[in-house]
Structures are given as structure tokens and as C-alpha cells.
Amino acid sequence: MSDSPITVLLIHGGGASGWDWHLVAPLLRAHGHEVLAPDLPIEDPETGIAEYAEFLADELGDAERVVVVAHSYGGLVAPVLAARRPVEQLILVSAMIPAPGEAPNAWWAASGYDTLGPDLPMETEEQIIAAFLHDVPAELAAESLARGREQVEDGDVPVPLTAWPDVPTRFLLCRDDRFFPADFVRTVVRERLGIEPDEIEGSHGVMLSRPRELADRLNRYVTSSRALPGRS
């Protein structure tokens, strides 16, 4: 085994930025890990899932030991990255799981979300916070909304994935997530990954509401990555 430090790559969700991880990143560094939380180029209309993966591969450079943590929409990017460069483990946190060749826009119907997911109004800031950030401190939730970015990719372009990469994979479900309800997520994880998800308290914005609990859980995963079985 290499003595190189583990680099933890934190991938943010749709319409967001690396700022989402600003409370978790220093806690992971305190555990001795290198941490990267870049902003994906989501405001560039010439980019999409494939380009996001290439961007992240460039950000990683020659890092030898990499664990990828992906939140929400970042779950579509993580396996594409893992199929293109070596990583030790994929950790999906309340994330979308793509089927090979499935377009992001098609995921909602294909996964069953359109029929099983919640009917959440999202016309006001209060409604958006209620859906995604209901357990986040008010000032932090407001800052999260203010830092939102427009994502302009073509969501009908299929995810460039022929099969799930042969990389140990974990899924961390957020029990209080109103956007991706727990029962829906358990079903999708079992059907698409063939594994049982782990669970943590918290909303979709768990990295802002429970950063220490999340960082501690991620650290345990990261340091046990060598012992994990591959995806079933």
C-alpha cells in the first residue's frame, strides 16, 4: 500500500458550488486528508457531464490515492470520473445514480422519482429552504441560496457510462431529506447499485446542517476504503 495521503474529492450538487463543503472540508483536513472541493463549470453552456469529469480529472492531477464523495447531481459525474482515472472508492451522499447511457433529464422518470418523489412547491425562497435546507441554520441557508449558480448544460445528452465502474461504492442516505425521500432512495440504491445504503440524520443539505457528523462518517469510510468489497 502506498504511503501517499488520501485525496478526498468533494463534488457539489446541481446549481451549487464547492462552497457547499466549506464546513466539512476543514474537518476532513484535520483528519489528515488532502481535500479538493472545486466549482464545476456549470455556467458554461459548452460543458456537461463528460466535461465535468474531465475538469475534475485535471483538478486531481497526479494524486495517487483518491476517494470521491459526490452529493446530489454530483452522483451523475462521480462514476464517469471513476471510469476515466483510478479512484479507491466512490461515496454517494443523497445522490443521483445514473444508469448507463441515461440522460440527466431522463433520470427523474426512469428512476421512478416522478411517481414516487414528493410534490414540493419551490416558487419562493422559503419553499426552497423547506425542501432542501429545512434543518440548516437560517443565515447559512440564506447564504446557500445566494451562492446558487445557473446550470446551463444540455440535460438530454446521455451520461457517458457503459457500466458502473469497478470501484467500491457506498451510498449515504439522509433520513430527513424531503427532496429525495428515504424510501425512494433505498429502492433506487438497491435497484441500481445492488447494495444497502447507510443512513444519517439530516436534510438534503446535510453538509451544512450536520458537518461534523458527516465529516466523521466520511473519514471512517475513507480510512476503510482498502477493505471494502466491490459493487455487487
Disulfide bonds with the S-S distance in Angstrom:
none
